[in-house]
Amino acid sequence: MILLRDIRKVYPTRGGVTEVLRGVDLKVGMGEKLGILGRNGSGKSTLIRLISGAERPSSGDIVRSMTVSWPLAFAGGFQGSLTGLDNLKFICRLYGVSARDRIGFVEEFTELGKYLREPVKHYSSGMRARLAFATSMAIEFDCFLVDEVIAVGDSRFHEKCRRELFERRSDRALVLVSHDSRLIMEHCSRAVVLEQGLLHSFSDLEQAFESYETDSVLADVPNTSANSQHIPRPMS
């Protein structure tokens, strides 16, 4: 289980302190598939990083009783001067697993060939994303975190990514951030909406999408007396 209690996250800016998350509560159980909806800048990626442990909350508690991945296909942690293979070995050492047992999978999945033994700083963004996704799949977790981009490359590679994540690991928990309603409807059992730092929960997916679409429309409407009436919000 992953449990977030009264999570707050603030960042210092030139204009003062910005509060990105304001008292977020969330629970994800073993095998559960959760979708997170929200407009750009709502704090979705921040929430994913907090769940993964890549960042710490400004206040509140996060309890993890199952293993959690880093955000899928995140390539920011690679050391550019190391080869793709050496980065894989380093990550495996961090997680206490054998790199030898995983090299074959990464070689086959990434299709990088000789470039797997070249420094990552010479990779294109697509090559880095392939390596990041393959490395994510090479280490098994109880819960996988997916922030927007799930697959890169052509349609054939997209299918490989989909099969690895959604079919071969269908028994794992999943936290999926995406603007693609079809993707969340297909793979998630419930969804929450993140709006202005607050997380709103719903009894079913349809209600979550209705709220998300309403918020997105209202955000683009000028704030006049005709459209600034109070709109009831669901309970968080």
FENRARA-V768699 format. One record per residue. RES is the residue in three letters. SS is DSSP state (h for helix, s for strand, l for the rest). PSI is psi in degrees with one decimal (NA if undefined). BURIAL is # if it has 9 or more other C-alpha atoms within 8 Angstrom, else .. Layout:
((RES	SS	PSI	BURIAL) (RES	SS	PSI	BURIAL))
This chain:
((MET	l	146.1	#) (ILE	s	127.5	#) (LEU	s	123.7	#) (LEU	s	128.6	#) (ARG	s	115.9	#) (ASP	s	51.7	#) (ILE	s	127.2	#) (ARG	s	141.6	#) (LYS	s	124.4	#) (VAL	s	149.5	#) (TYR	s	138.0	.) (PRO	s	135.5	.) (THR	s	171.7	.) (ARG	l	-28.1	.) (GLY	l	3.7	.) (GLY	s	-172.0	.) (VAL	s	132.2	.) (THR	s	124.6	.) (GLU	s	111.1	#) (VAL	s	-41.6	#) (LEU	s	134.7	#) (ARG	s	86.1	#) (GLY	s	52.2	#) (VAL	s	130.9	#) (ASP	s	134.7	#) (LEU	s	143.6	.) (LYS	s	133.0	.) (VAL	s	121.3	#) (GLY	l	170.4	.) (MET	l	129.0	#) (GLY	l	-2.7	#) (GLU	l	145.3	#) (LYS	s	110.9	#) (LEU	s	130.6	#) (GLY	s	139.2	#) (ILE	s	120.3	#) (LEU	s	150.3	#) (GLY	l	149.3	#) (ARG	l	166.5	.) (ASN	l	133.3	.) (GLY	l	4.1	.) (SER	l	-14.1	#) (GLY	l	11.6	#) (LYS	h	-48.6	#) (SER	h	-35.4	.) (THR	h	-43.6	.) (LEU	h	-42.6	#) (ILE	h	-43.1	#) (ARG	h	-35.5	#) (LEU	h	-42.4	#) (ILE	h	-39.2	#) (SER	h	-23.5	#) (GLY	l	2.2	.) (ALA	l	-27.0	.) (GLU	l	160.3	.) (ARG	l	146.4	.) (PRO	l	155.2	#) (SER	l	-32.4	.) (SER	s	164.1	.) (GLY	s	173.9	#) (ASP	s	142.3	#) (ILE	s	122.7	#) (VAL	s	128.2	.) (ARG	s	114.5	#) (SER	l	11.1	.) (MET	l	158.3	#) (THR	l	140.5	.) (VAL	s	135.1	#) (SER	s	167.1	#) (TRP	s	165.4	#) (PRO	s	125.5	#) (LEU	l	137.7	#) (ALA	l	13.8	#) (PHE	l	119.4	#) (ALA	l	5.8	#) (GLY	l	-16.7	.) (GLY	l	-3.4	.) (PHE	l	144.3	.) (GLN	l	115.5	.) (GLY	l	-30.9	#) (SER	l	-15.0	.) (LEU	l	153.6	#) (THR	s	166.5	#) (GLY	h	-39.9	#) (LEU	h	-42.3	#) (ASP	h	-34.8	#) (ASN	h	-41.6	#) (LEU	h	-45.6	#) (LYS	h	-41.1	#) (PHE	h	-44.9	.) (ILE	h	-40.9	.) (CYS	h	-38.2	#) (ARG	h	-39.6	#) (LEU	h	-37.6	.) (TYR	h	2.7	.) (GLY	l	33.2	.) (VAL	l	161.8	.) (SER	l	121.8	.) (ALA	l	-33.7	#) (ARG	h	-37.0	.) (ASP	h	-9.2	.) (ARG	h	-11.3	#) (ILE	h	-44.9	#) (GLY	h	-43.2	.) (PHE	h	-46.4	#) (VAL	h	-39.7	#) (GLU	h	-46.1	#) (GLU	h	-41.3	.) (PHE	h	-43.6	.) (THR	h	-28.9	#) (GLU	l	32.6	.) (LEU	l	-16.0	.) (GLY	h	-132.1	.) (LYS	h	-20.5	.) (TYR	h	-15.8	.) (LEU	h	-21.3	#) (ARG	h	21.0	#) (GLU	l	154.4	#) (PRO	s	138.9	#) (VAL	h	-26.6	#) (LYS	h	-15.5	.) (HIS	h	-1.2	.) (TYR	l	151.1	#) (SER	l	168.2	.) (SER	h	-35.8	.) (GLY	h	-38.9	#) (MET	h	-41.2	#) (ARG	h	-41.1	#) (ALA	h	-37.1	#) (ARG	h	-45.0	#) (LEU	h	-41.3	#) (ALA	h	-43.5	#) (PHE	h	-45.5	#) (ALA	h	-40.2	#) (THR	h	-38.6	#) (SER	h	-39.5	#) (MET	h	-21.2	#) (ALA	h	-24.0	#) (ILE	l	124.8	.) (GLU	l	135.2	.) (PHE	l	159.2	#) (ASP	l	-28.6	#) (CYS	s	130.4	#) (PHE	s	136.1	#) (LEU	s	129.7	#) (VAL	s	116.3	#) (ASP	s	96.3	#) (GLU	l	-70.0	.) (VAL	l	118.4	#) (ILE	l	-39.3	#) (ALA	l	153.3	#) (VAL	l	169.6	#) (GLY	l	-159.0	.) (ASP	l	178.5	.) (SER	h	-31.8	.) (ARG	h	-40.7	.) (PHE	h	-35.6	#) (HIS	h	-43.6	#) (GLU	h	-38.3	.) (LYS	h	-43.3	#) (CYS	h	-43.8	#) (ARG	h	-43.5	#) (ARG	h	-42.9	#) (GLU	h	-44.0	#) (LEU	h	-50.3	#) (PHE	h	-23.8	#) (GLU	h	-56.3	.) (ARG	l	-19.3	.) (ARG	l	36.5	.) (SER	l	-16.6	.) (ASP	l	-4.5	.) (ARG	l	157.4	#) (ALA	s	153.0	#) (LEU	s	131.8	#) (VAL	s	112.9	#) (LEU	s	119.7	#) (VAL	s	122.2	#) (SER	l	148.2	#) (HIS	l	-5.4	.) (ASP	l	100.4	.) (SER	h	-33.3	.) (ARG	h	-42.2	.) (LEU	h	-45.2	.) (ILE	h	-40.0	#) (MET	h	-35.4	#) (GLU	h	-35.4	.) (HIS	h	-8.2	.) (CYS	l	148.2	#) (SER	l	-21.0	#) (ARG	s	165.6	#) (ALA	s	153.1	#) (VAL	s	158.5	#) (VAL	s	126.2	#) (LEU	s	120.5	#) (GLU	s	120.7	#) (GLN	l	41.9	.) (GLY	l	-0.7	#) (LEU	s	142.9	#) (LEU	s	125.6	#) (HIS	s	128.1	#) (SER	s	153.3	#) (PHE	l	158.7	#) (SER	l	-23.8	.) (ASP	l	169.8	.) (LEU	h	-39.2	#) (GLU	h	-43.7	.) (GLN	h	-38.4	#) (ALA	h	-43.9	#) (PHE	h	-36.0	#) (GLU	h	-44.3	.) (SER	h	-42.8	#) (TYR	h	-45.0	#) (GLU	h	-36.7	.) (THR	h	-44.4	.) (ASP	h	-39.0	.) (SER	h	-38.5	#) (VAL	h	-46.0	.) (LEU	h	-30.0	.) (ALA	h	-23.7	.) (ASP	l	-0.5	.) (VAL	l	132.3	.) (PRO	l	145.8	.) (ASN	l	85.0	.) (THR	l	169.8	.) (SER	l	-24.2	.) (ALA	l	-24.5	.) (ASN	l	14.4	.) (SER	l	21.8	.) (GLN	l	154.6	.) (HIS	l	132.7	.) (ILE	l	122.1	.) (PRO	l	138.8	.) (ARG	l	147.9	.) (PRO	l	158.7	.) (MET	l	138.1	.) (SER	l	NA	.))
